[in-house]
Amino acid sequence: MSTIKFIHCADLHIDSPFKGISEINEELRDILYNSTFQSFRNIVDLAIENQVHAVLIAGDIYDGADKSLKAQLRFRDELTRLSNQGIPSYAVAGNHDPLDSWSASIVWPEGAHFFGGDKVEKYPLAVEGETVAEIYGISFPKQNVTDNLAMQFDRENDEVPAIAILHTNIGENTGHKSYAPATIENLKSRKMDYWALGHVHTRKQLNEDSPVILYSGNSQARNPRELGKKGCTLVEMEKDGSCELAHHSTDVVRYQSADIDIAALSTLDEVIESVKNECIDISSVMEGRHALIRLTLQGRTEINEELRKGNNLADVIDSVREQFEGDDPIIWLEKITLNTAGMYDVDALRGGKDFIADIIGLYDEISNGDADSVTNIREIIKPLTESWSGAKHLDEFSEEEIIKLAVEARDWTLDQMVGDE
């Protein structure tokens, strides 16, 4: 056989609780709750439709160590569908569902293969009795794995392609905790043809060939920070290890955000219409998915004070939501953030010789990156965050974040002192 086909997916997070969705309407809440189940079912449908030779799952199958029986049964049922079609599955456990977490005593289908956590294991991928590839993998035995698991992989056979499955953090600044950290060079040194990676939720190809190194991303976004298409990768691999990759969207609900410049708008009616049109535009490119949308209004506008008054912004949101009631797919405006300011001329105020000019000067020192001013602000903010129970999960404010806060604080201060005069 010259070409083998397989699906690489990861970070299914089945049974994710989708925290913070209390304000979402009941219909969308139910869709969200079932979306991680449905997205994996979509992966299985894709595998059967394309008659792939295997499905690889690179960790975090479940959302948490205390995975529900319902989640395990539904996952088992989908693997059974694959097995009944003669499609084997190969899975490793990640940091969300390590091997030492609770698992039900259920019977898995014959075609389901789960890698252990003591050492790298190898399974042959056979088609009509012929071994066409060898699949290597290792699971997380516990949640906090800090060892470089990649260096435990060792290719044993050059006669057929070698495929590795690993849940890992490659490099720095991925936005994810550094579990099983490794480098691209580490992976290249193990002489595999394909690295099926999990852990990072954004699809990212780290090396194009010799070997292909790919994060497939998660199959269903779970919060507004995970924007855009989510799904899996269909791989066609030749006998020499060369690959063709195709992303397939499997998500049910899609998150998106956008900025709207309202500087030219003069009434709340115009704002409502502009927000509604932006939601329609976003939904139109979502391939029929339900849309969860966050918008930021920005610009200097004569209705800044009116937008910020009382419940006006909440009423704008409610008005837009009402216009989309009953639509399928659902369009849900989750949140609007204001990054607006009044119509006053900051440059003119800065050139004055009064108290307001002095205040602007203090903010300018921060926004211009003055080291002492930035340090002072960081020290002022620190007690406010240290008293919060979740402070241990916060990184120190960066200089860019301090500057952004200073500009927002300056505009808020001027709104109170100058208004739209």
Steps between C-alpha positions, in 0.01 A plus 500: 500500500650833394267743685350483846236736633446592862335768707699690760289662772567615855358685799144379461424607859187290498248606766648848538280698743522828303523718810367854492210444262219568747364791295480302178151394397393148587508367144858612439606379844385149412675517162823611669483223757465236228743662258812311614314170461368600158836628375659159564205331332570728202861377500382139493256580218788656305718194561233261374411719202866516390570134583812590695733233632527641854394777739768645730401690816778702663376540856246690711217283379302601808483843659592392850648221708159434657354409165134406502374154415284661231810648334683167503203308365442744216869497412497119505195494274677715239812281510268201452358663187855528369585145596188366329623666180842340538664830602734468801553788743815592690486732801725646767393664825592864568517728801121536526436123500820332629511125556477539879159668471173315547387268221187288483520123468363487146595279208675670210464386138762276348636771273568752779863532611605702806865570573641446848694753704810305608683507169446568130302216343460401136202359311504381139242648264393212276290516183382167358761321707789721388674735745492839326624718789607485862340726757691607811357671807513560873233628739521731798510271806410802716397858436823684573747346258810715473730244335591527134299205370601565140854379565363158599386431142729282292416384149555126461416434134583688181293272275168674569405855607528585871227713663531641853215617724589735785333750729765765554594865515750580223699819550395802700218755486237252387248630751481157663670351804834338431406135543746245355706785351711437191650681202459459126860381489417228754221371277709511184772296667266201560475423124120476485306586183206669670444647847130512596504753783241608754478763777506826303147590390598702194577302185869551434747329271847519652686318223383434146688183416763253621315474735160669493441647849143612555265617771155421363337739750189416697188367333259744668579839652407524867528874573513839323881495492492206257395677183435373152478156343561191713529143381742228397754424227462238229843366403596312186845349546713340232730207567801735514333698782401804295157636589208703371300669775144630495323673789135407551273702726307290750383770742136562579524845658758754390629801692597823329584856601526828312551874546252759377604863453199713599667839471262600219184386682284750686207298641447177693275381215798522266712306748239225522480475122879494464533226763223294338664524157839399640342191661338408167833541318678277753231232483508499119856358493454240774403213269163451664633484857326665793676831574605632841619856450690759702531853366703804602369848418777753455567854389432853620128553482246757606286223652775366726334629816160368389642153434650488848191627678297263715391181326525641148772261383311199639189623322692524172607136543146390582360683199744327264433160656126547451552559127664158464248301705396179325785509246671173404793492523488699821669840515572595861656833590673403820671823596579856394805678639533877481831646393354838416570852618341843479554755225747722690837572339768331712782688324336836570440407865858378529626842393309685770639635823246363741435198721365294208823551303699385803291183527548422130874549547507238776318250281732583209802401708351153537374462144839612364662211684679694776659218701450657844136584430424151370668345806304726735170405337590131517565537876172687549304227318672210678303519831174503304579170331685330786185503714307307233471124549606433140812720517734202473376441146581856387822602333650838584354782291716563195613847399255491206212416735599781739509748212161381371350544849651848524341614173163359603529663844596833342196497273270401787642781714451755222147371440418586861678836504440630148216291359392588148544876541 
